[in-house]
Amino acid sequence: MYAIIRTGGKQYRVEPGDVVRFETLDGEVGSTVTLDDVLLVGEGDEIRIGAPRVENAAVEGTVVEHGRDRKIRVFKHKRRKHYRRTRGHRQSFTAVKIERVQA
């Protein structure tokens, strides 16, 4: 069974046993998180699509870790004007192990 969920402004396809990195979620390491913004649930040939969400569906997972991703460089310049700016960014994340999809 799999589900497509929405969290942090992005959509993810998850299955039980997956470890997925989401935008930062509240919760301590080892705590249970319930994600109830489920857009689609599929099992075999049977697919349930929500409008906009699937009723009585939720995804439960356990918080594995909190961390920050690798650094990316943002470089802006304008040619012939001697304008250059370099900035860096590290995105925070929460890694969640998907325990079950209930529909």
C-alpha positions in Angstrom: 0.0 0.0 0.0 1.3 3.5 -0.8 0.1 7.0 -0.4 0.8 10.5 -1.8 0.9 13.0 1.0 1.4 16.8 1.2 3.6 18.4 3.8 5.8 21.5 3.8 4.4 22.6 0.5 5.7 19.5 -1.3 4.1 16.1 -2.3 5.7 12.8 -1.4 5.0 9.2 -2.4 5.5 7.0 0.7 5.2 3.3 1.6 5.6 1.6 4.9 9.3 1.1 5.7 10.5 4.2 3.8 12.6 6.8 5.5 11.7 10.2 4.0 13.2 13.7 4.6 10.4 16.3 5.1 10.6 20.0 5.9 11.1 20.5 9.6 8.3 18.9 11.6 7.5 19.3 15.3 8.3 16.3 17.5 11.2 14.8 19.4 13.3 11.9 18.0 11.5 8.7 18.6 8.0 10.3 18.8 5.1 9.4 16.5 3.9 11.8 13.8 0.6 11.6 12.0 0.3 13.1 8.6 -3.4 13.4 7.6 -3.1 15.5 4.4 -3.3 12.4 2.1 -4.1 13.1 -1.5 -4.1 9.5 -2.9 -4.0 6.0 -1.6 -3.2 3.0 -3.8 -3.1 -0.7 -3.2 -2.5 -3.0 -6.2 -5.0 -2.0 -8.9 -7.3 -0.1 -6.5 -6.6 3.6 -6.3 -8.6 6.2 -4.2 -8.1 9.8 -5.2 -9.2 12.6 -2.8 -11.0 15.8 -3.7 -8.8 17.4 -2.3 -8.1 14.8 0.4 -8.9 11.1 1.0 -11.4 10.8 3.8 -10.3 9.0 7.0 -6.8 8.4 5.6 -3.6 9.1 7.5 0.1 8.2 7.4 1.9 7.4 10.7 5.6 7.5 11.1 8.4 7.8 13.7 10.8 10.7 13.8 14.3 9.3 13.1 16.4 12.5 13.2 16.5 16.2 12.8 19.3 17.8 10.8 20.4 20.2 8.1 21.1 19.3 4.5 24.3 20.1 2.6 25.1 23.7 1.8 24.2 25.2 -1.6 25.7 28.3 -3.0 23.6 31.1 -4.4 25.6 33.4 -6.8 24.2 36.5 -8.4 25.9 38.9 -10.8 25.3 41.5 -13.4 27.6 41.6 -16.3 29.9 44.7 -16.7 28.6 46.4 -13.5 30.9 44.8 -11.0 28.0 43.4 -9.0 28.6 40.0 -7.4 26.9 38.5 -4.4 27.5 35.0 -3.0 25.2 33.5 -0.3 24.8 30.1 1.1 21.8 28.2 2.4 21.3 25.0 4.4 17.8 23.6 4.6 16.6 22.0 7.8 14.8 18.6 7.6 13.2 16.0 9.7 13.7 12.3 8.7 10.6 10.2 9.3 10.3 6.4 9.0 6.9 5.5 7.7 5.3 2.9 9.9 1.8 2.5 8.3 -0.7 3.9 5.8 -4.3 3.7 7.0 -7.1 4.3 4.6 
